[in-house]
């Protein structure tokens, strides 16, 4: 077959369309929390570095031989110049004193030292560390403005004889960076940490001194040591600092590193006494009649220094905020635990008395059970059959909200008595509940989810509080039915501890925030008075509960009304559910915010219930990860032992509270084995969910209803298990 050609050669082959390769973007729900976490950790790392908690090296080199040190250095003065291959040393002329202060600036003692020097018109040299300069730049700026000289004393104060040349360069450059940001200068003066007289130079420190010279620095040691760091008393410090025979000297003192009140007092006497004897107190270049050691910094180097100082200050401020936050979360956590333990005990004691009655007679009238269902084909049969075993007379209304999987047909094919199916176009759960309410025949209405099963006694126990005419709604005891996975076990702990203990507490306080959608009952007249279920928020159960409180109805908790619900079995499903709950709760709080200033029942709920819900359900979970952030920081950078003990103390309180909750609900304690892991991993997930909810709320975003994937694995306790098909069995997925 002839090949296709043209005047310009072979015809080009037809190109295949490029595959539609789309770059996968990190979802915003992960990106924003991750960026915030990285920024927070970066600030903590920066603070740890500046506070010498990271990269700090406290080793001190023992004395070594001196045979490699030139004699003119050992016998020379305290100023050593090894720049350009030189090996020179200088001494200070007679009757001139150079006061030097190491390890500062210190926010307490450096200002006092500067005040004394200014009082007596004396100059000095301050050998500052980069860590302290970064934290207190205004003090370094004051030193320069008042005519003092500043020298480098490294960034983290390590013994440089242990360090590589790369680390030495880093210590110098970081120190210069901090100095540029603080005072806009560079300096050519350097004093090694742990240095002494020139005759103490040895084979370990001399190579460092030579290398320092190649970097353009003059090394300054001392020849008069006040030994003020030993706090020998003011008189002794003065004697130690006074040179003999009118000679000049470089005097070593300290303005940081501890209590320096003796140094300040000695200085205030020492300077005027020696001035009267003809001594002049000058900085180093003044005493040596040399050009200033300072060089002005401009341009990019200056802005880099200013940016560094700004970031250090920001890291300190962020850390201070985090400390306040962890203090707040500590107060909230322990306050909540204390209230839950005390008030739940009061609740249990009250409702478990043998003579306890909700009213003069038990409630025996029939009730309507509403089951809103959207694509619940895998669960709806178990749900309806569990209701058929009810010990209380009921009618069941399954409201099919436009399901596309045959949910309504499954219920109709069961041919069960007192079970009706109401069909509607997909309009959402609130609309389905209102449709069921309009078709209900009885004055008490029970609401449940399409993936939930009731025990035979659930409805009877749930409606008994309506014997009290002031009760408008009752919250049941929702339990996780699929607790055999790790996520399921974590949610089981959360339901028993976080939800049911909370409901006991809120019951006593009279401000129950939420009737769970899985198991709740309402007085029909109460619902009609507040306008029925609203679709203003994504948490219609929280919204209606708050509306009932504001209308003056009591909302109580029935611990024996147990319902078994299918919790999400993957991280994605859990995220979707909790995102909706969290955002919906924020919407409900905002919707009912006027209750804070209203009178009567609405005001009582607004000034008690809304603050508690905001603190315990919104603020506390948002701040809770700070505990783990500080745990990680403390484990890596110390103090490790105290950090671990503090975290274990918080965990012990949580375990005690959870154990008490499990005992109240008569649950097996073995699930608490996973509690420590839940506190580390599960809390971070809830934190990111809540953070995304905050972002959605603050940016004005809207969240649509999200349908969770169901498996139909939850059945009524004690019921005969329904034979499941292979297809339904394969729908169950492991934890993601």
N, C-alpha and C positions, 0 to 999 in steps of 0.2 A: 504494500500500500504506500503510495507516494506521500512524502511528508509535506505539510503545508508550509509554504515559504512566501515571502514577499520581497519587494525591491531592497529592503533593508536587512534581509536575512530571514531566519526562521521566525514564524509567527510566535509571539509569546503565548505561553500556556495560560489558560484561564485560571485565575487565582481563586482558590477556595475562600469562601467568606471566613473572616477571622472569627474564632470562637468568642462568644460573649463572655469575656473574662471580667468580672466585676470585683473590684477590690473590696474585701470584707472589712467593714468598719466596726470598730469596737462600739458596742451599744452605749448610748449615753448613760444608762443606768450603772454601767461599770466604769465608764470613762471619768465622770465627774467625781464619784467617791474615790476612785483610785488616785486621781490627781490631788484631791484634798489630802488623802492619806500620805502620799509621797511628799507633798509640801510640808505636812506636819512633821513627818519623820526627818525631813531635811533640816527643818528648824531645830528639832531636838538634837540632831547630830551636830549642827553648828554650835548650839549652846554647849554641848558636851565637849567639843573641841576647844572652844574659847574658855571654858571653865576647867580645862586640863583634866577632863574625865576621859577623853579619847586621845590616844597617841602620847599620853604623858609617860615620861621615863624618869623614875626617881633614883636610879642607880648612881652611885658616887664612886669614882675610881680611887683605889687605894694609892698610897705614895709609891713612886717608881724611881728608878735610877735617873741621874741627871747628867750622865757622861756625854750625851748628845746635844746638850744645851750649851750654846756659847757662853764663855765666862763673862763676857761683857754684858750679857743679859742677866745672868745670875747676880752679878755684882753691880748692875746698873740701876737706873731709876724705874719708877712705876709706869712710865709711858713708853710703850714698845711699838716701834714702827718697822714693820717688815714689808712695806709696800715697795714694789719694783725691785725686789731682791735685796733690799736693805736689811741690815740687822743693827738697828740703832735703838738706844734707850735715852730717855730724857728725865730730868728731875725738875721739880718746881723750885724757882728761886727763893731765897731766904725771905722770911716775913710775908710770904704769900701762902694762903691756905685754900685748897680746893675741897670743899665739902662735897661728898658724893653720897647719893641715897639710892639704894638698890631695891628692886622687886616691886616697885609701885607702878602706877599710882594707886593709892588706897583711898576710898571715899571718905574715910574717917580721919586718917592721920596725915595724909598728904596736904590737905588744906591747912591744917594746923602748922605743919612745917613751913609751908609757903607764907603763912601769916607772920611767923617769927622772922623769917628771912627778910620779908618786906619791911617789917618793923625796924630792923637794924640795917637796912640798905645793904644786904649781903647777897651775893650770887652763889650758885652751886650748880652741880651737874647731877641730873637724875637719870639713872640707868633703868629704863622702863622695860617691862616685858610686853610682848604683843598682846597677851591675853588681857592684861589689866588696861592697856592703852585702848584696846577695842571696846572694853566695857565702860571706861570712864574717859572719853576723849576730851571732855571739857577741862579736865585737870591738866592734861598735857598741853592743851592750848594756852592755859593760864601760865604754865611754866615758861613757855616761849615768850609770851607777851610781857612777862615781868623780867626778862633778861637772862633767864637761866638757860643752860645748855642741856640738851637731851641726848643720851646715848642709848644704844641697843643693848639689851640683856637677854636676847633670844626671845622666841615667842612663847614656848612652853617650859622654859627653864630646865632643859636637860643638861647633863654633863656631856659636853661635846666630844670628849675623848672616846666615848662609846659609839659616836654616831658616824655615819658615812658622810662623804662630802656632799652628796645629794641632800641628805637631811640637814646638814649645816646650811647649805644654800637656802633650803626651804625655811629654816628658822629665821635667817636673816631677811629674806625677801618678805615673809609674812610680817615680821616686825616692822620693816620699812613701810609696808602697805598700811598697817594700822597707824603708824606715825604720820604718813601722808594724809590719811583721812582725818586724823585728829587735829593736826596743826599745819598741814600743808607744807611740810619740810621733809628733807632727808638729812641723815647725819652720818658722819664718818667716824664717830666714836663707838667703841664696842668694849664691853666688859663680859668676860666669860662667867657663867654661873659657877659657883663654888670656887672662885679664884681667891688668891691671897697675895702675898708679897711676890716681888719678882724672883727672889731667891728660892721660891717654892716651885718654880717652873721645872717640869721634869720631862722625861722622854715620851710621856703620853700626851701632855698638854702642849709641848713645844711644836709638834707638827700642826696642831690645830691653829696655834698662833701664827705660824708661817702661812698657812692656807688663808687665814682671815686677812692677812696683809695682801695676798694676791687678789682679794675681792675689794680692795680699796679702803680698808678700815685700819684705824690705829687702835691697838689694844691698850686699855687703861686698867691697871690693877691698883694697888694702894701701897703705901708704906707706913700708914698709921691706922690702926684698927680700934675703933671706940668700943667694940664688943658689946654694943647696945642690945644685940639680939639675945644676950644672956640675962638682960635686965639686972645688972649688978648694982644698981642705984645711981642716982644723978651724979654724985660726987665722983664715983669711980669712972663713969662714962667720960666726964670732963678730964680726969687725969689721963685716961687712956688716949683721948683725942688730942691732947696738948703735945706738940713736938718739942724736942729738947734743943736748947741753945739757939732759939730764934730761927731754926731751919724752916724751910718751906716743906709742905707735905700735902699728900692726897689722903684725906680722912674718909674712912669707910663708915657709913651709917645706913640705917634702913628706915624707910617711911611706910613699909608694908610688911606683911607676914605675921601679924599678931598685934598684941597690945604695945603701942609705941609711946605711951605717955611719958615714960622716963626719957626717951629721946627728945621729945618736944621740950620738956622741962630743962634738960641739960643744955639744949641748943639755945634756949632763951637766956641762959647764964654764960655759956661758953663764948658766944659770938661777941657780946659787948666787952667781956673781960679781956679777950685777946685783941680786940680792936683798940682798947686803951693801951695795950702793950705794943702797938704799932703794926699789927697784922692786918692785911687786907684779905677779905673773903671774895674770891673771884671764881668765875667759871674757868675751865681748863685753858681755852685758847687765850683768854685775857691774861691768865697767869704766865703763859708761855710766850705772850706777845706774838701770837700766830693768827692767821685768818680764821674766821668763824667756822665751826664744824658743821654749821647748818647750810643747806642749799634749798632754795625755794623749789617747790614742785608745781608744775603747771600741766595743762592739757590732759591727755588721757590718763596719765599716772595719778593725777590729782583726783579725777572723777572715779577711778577705780578704788582709790583709798576711801573716798566719801561713800561710795556704794558699799564697801566692806563694812564700814562703821555703821551704816544704816541697817544692813542685814543683821549685824550682831545685835544691834538694839532691838530690831524686830524680833529676832529669835528669843531674846530675853522677855520681850513683851508677850510674845505668843506663849512662851513657857509659863509666864505668870498667869495668863488667861487659862491655860490648860490646868494649872494648879488650882485656880479658882473653880474651874469646871469639875475637876475630880473631887474637890471639897463639896461642891453642890451635889454631885451624883452620890457621894458618900452619905450625905445627910438625907437625900431623897431615898436611897436604897434602904438605909437602916430605919428611916421613918416609916417607909412603906411596909417593911418586914415587921416592924414593931406593931403597926396598926393592924396589919393582917392577922398576926398571931393573936393579938388581944381581942380584936373585934370578931374574928372568925370563931374563937373559943366562946365568946358570949353568944354568938348566933347559934352555934351547935348546941350549947347548953340550953338555950331558950326553946328551940324547935324540937329537941329530943326529950323534953320533960314528958313524963307519962300523962300529965294532965293538960298538955298543950293542945289547944284547939284554935282553928282559924275563925270559927264562928259557932253559933249555937247548934248548928246541924251540918253534917257533911253535905257536900255538893254531889247530887246524884242525877241531875238533869242531863240530857244528851248534849253533846257538843259537836261542832263542825270542825273537821280537820282539813286544812287547806294545804295542798301539795303543789306548789308551782314547779313546773317541769319543762326543761328545754334540753332536748337530746339526752334524755336519761334512760335510754333503752337498756343499758347494762345494769341499772340499779333499781328501776322503778318497781319491778316485780317484788323484790325483797322488801322494799319500802311499804308497798300496799299490803302484802301478806303479813308483815309485822303488825300493821294496824288492825287486821282482822282478828288478831289474838287479844285485842284490848279487853281489859276487865271493866271498862267503862263504856256506856252506850255512845256510839259515835256515828256520824255520817262522814264520808270521805269525798272530797272534791279534788280531783286531779286537774289542774288548769294547765293544759298543754299550750305553751307559748310559742306556737309556730315551729314545733320540732320537725326535723327532716329525717329522723331515724326510726319513725314508727312508734314513738313512745305512747301516744294516745291509743293506738291500735293494740299494743301489748296489754294495756290496762283493760280495754274493752273486752278482749278475748279471754280475760280471766273469769268474767261472768260472776263477779263477787257481789253479794248483797250490800246495799247501802254505799256503793261506790259509784260515783258519777264522774264523767269526763266532760270538761268544758274546754272547747277549742277556741283559740284566738290567733290572729296574726301576731308575729313576733313583735312585742312591745316592751319587753323588759320585765324584771321580777316585780317591781312595785305595781305595774299595771296588772300583772297576773294575780297578785294578791288582792288587789282591789276588785278584780273580776270575780275571784272566788268569794270575797266578802259579800258582793252583791247577790251571789247565788246561794249563800249559806242560809240554812233554815233556823239555826239556833243562836242564842244570845251570847254564848261563850265560843270563841274561835281559837283553835290551836293551829299554829303555823309550824311547818317543818320543811326541810329541804328534800329534794328528790333523791338524794344519795344517802339518806339517813334512815335508820330503823329504830323503832320504839320497842321497849320491853312491854309485856302485858300490863304492868301497873303504871306505865309512864303517864298516860293521859289522866288516869284517876288521881295520881299524886300531883300532877301539874295543875289541875283545876280546883283543888281543895282550898287554896288561899282565897278564891272568889267568895267563900262564905263570909268574908269581911267585905262589906259594901264599899269600903274606901280603896280597895285594891283594884287597880285598872289593868295591870299586866303582871305576868309571872315569868321569870326566867328559869328554864330547866337546866339540868346538869348534862352538858354536852361532853361526850367522851370520844376519844380516837379509837376507831375500830381496827384499823390496819396499823398496828404498832409493832409489827415484826421486822420493819426495816429501821435503819439508823435514824432517818428523818422522821419516820413515824414515832419512834421512841422519844425523840426530842420534843415533838409536838404533844405527845402524851404527857410529858412532864410539864410542858407549858400550859396545857389545858387544865390539868389538875391543880397545879401550883399557881400559875399566873392568872387564870380565868376564874376558877371556882373559889379560891380563897378571896380573890378580889370581890366576887359577887357577894360573898358572906359579909365582907367588910362594908361594901356599899349598901347592902341591905340594912345593916345596923345604922349607918349614917343617913339613910333615906335618900340616896342619890344614885341609884343603880344606873350606869350609863348606857347599857346595851342589853336588850333582850336578844339572845342568840337566834339567828335565823334557823338553826337546826332544831331548836326545841323551845318554843315560847307560846304563851297563851294570852289572849286579850279579851277584855270585856267589850262586846260589840258597841255598846253605847259610848264607851271611852274613845274607841277608834273613830266613830262618827263625829264626835265633838271636836276632834283635832283635824278632821278632814281626810282621814284614811292614810294609806301609805303614800309617801311623797317620792318623786323621782328627782328632787332637787340635789340630792347627794348620792354618792355611790355606796354609802352605808345606810341603807334605808332602815335597818334595824336600830342603829344608834339614833338616827334622826327621829323615828317615831317614839323611842323611849324618852328622849329629852323633851319631846312635845307633850307627852303624857305627864311628865313631872311638872312642866310649866303650867299644865291645866289643873294641877292639884291632885292627881291620882297617885296612890302608892304603887310602887313597883317592887316586888319581893322576889326572893330566890327559893325554889323548891328543890332541895338537894336530892330527894328520892326520885325525882322525875328524870330518869336517865335516858339519854338518847345516844345512839352509836352512829358516828358519822365517818365518812371516808375522807381522811386528810390527804393532801397532795403527796404524791410519792416521788416527785423529782424536784430539783432545785428550781427549774423553770416554772413549774406549776405553783410551787410554794411562793416564789417571787410574785407571780401574777396575783395570787390570792391576797397576800399581805400588803402588796402595793395598793390594791383596791381598798382593803380595810383601813390602812393607814391614811390614805388620801381622803377616803370617805369620812373618817373620824375628824380630820381637820376641817372638812367642809361642814360637818354637823356642828362642831364647836363654833365656827364662824357664823353659821346660820342662826344659832341661838345665843349669840353674844349679848343681845339686849337683856337677857335674863340677869346679867351682872348688875344692872341698875334698876330693874323693876322691883315692884313690891309683891307681897303675898307669896304663894307657893313658887311662882316663877323666880322671884328674887332669892328665895331660900335655896332653890336648886342652883341658880346662877352663881351665888357666892360661896357655895360649898362644893357642888358637883363639878361645875366647869373648871375651877382651879385644880381640883384633884385629878380630873381626867387629863388636863393639860400637862400637869407636872408628872404624873405617873405613866401616862400612855403616850406622850409626845416628847417632853423634854428629857425625862430620865432615860428612855431607850436611845435617844440621840447622843447623850453624853456617856452612856455606859461603856462604849469601846475605849474611852480614855483609860479605864482600869487596865485593859490589856496592852495599850500602847505603853503605859508607864511600867507595866510588868516586863515587857520586852526590853525596854530601855534599861531598867534596873538590872535585868539578868545579864545584859551585855556589858554595861558600863558601871554597874554597882550603884548603891550597896546591895549586892546580890542577896545576902541572907535576910536583911530587913525587908527587901522587896518580896521575896518568896513568902516570908512569914505574913506580911500584910495581905498578899493575895490569898494565901491559904486561910487566913482569918475571915476574909469576905466569903470565900467558898464555903467555909464551915457554917457560917450563918445561913447561906443559901441552902445547904444540905439539910440543916436543921429545919428550916422553914418548909422545904419540899417534903421532908419526911413527915412532918406534922400534917401537911396537906394530904399526903398519901394515906396517912392513918385515918384522917377524917373521912376520906372517900373509900376507905377499906380497899385500897389498891396494893398490889404486890410491890415491895420495895426494890426488887431486882432491877427495875428500869432506871433507878437512880445511879446505877453504875456509870451510865453515859453522861451524867450531869456535868462533870468537869469539862469533857469535850464539848458539850453543848454550850457552856459558858465561853469557850474560846472561839468556836467556829460558828455556831448558830447565831450568836449575838452579833457577829460581824455582818452576817447576811441581813438580819433585821435592821441593823444600823444603816446599811446601804439602801434598803427599801425605804426606810424613814427619810433618809437624806434625799432620795429621789422624789419622795412625796413632797418634801419641803420645796425642792427646786420646781416641781410642777406647780405647786401652789403659788410660789413667789413670782413665777414667770407667767402666770395666768393660763397655763396649759389645761387641757381637758383630757380626762381619761375615760375611755369607753369600757363598757362591761366586757369582762373576759371570762369565757367559759373554760372551766377546768376539765381535763381529761379524766374520765371515771373508769373504774374497772369492775365495779359491782362485787367486790370481795367482802363487804361488810354485811353481816346477817344478824338477826336478832339473837341474843344469847339464849342458848337452849333450844333454838329452833332446829328443825331438820334441814341440813344443808341442801340447797337446790343443786341438782346436777348441772355443772357448767360445761359448756362445749369447749372443744379444743381451741376454737377461735377466741372465745372470751378469756381463756386461760393465757393465751399468748399476748393478750393486750396488757397484761400486767408487766410493768417495766421496773428494772432495778433502780436504785437510787442513783441519780446523775452525779 
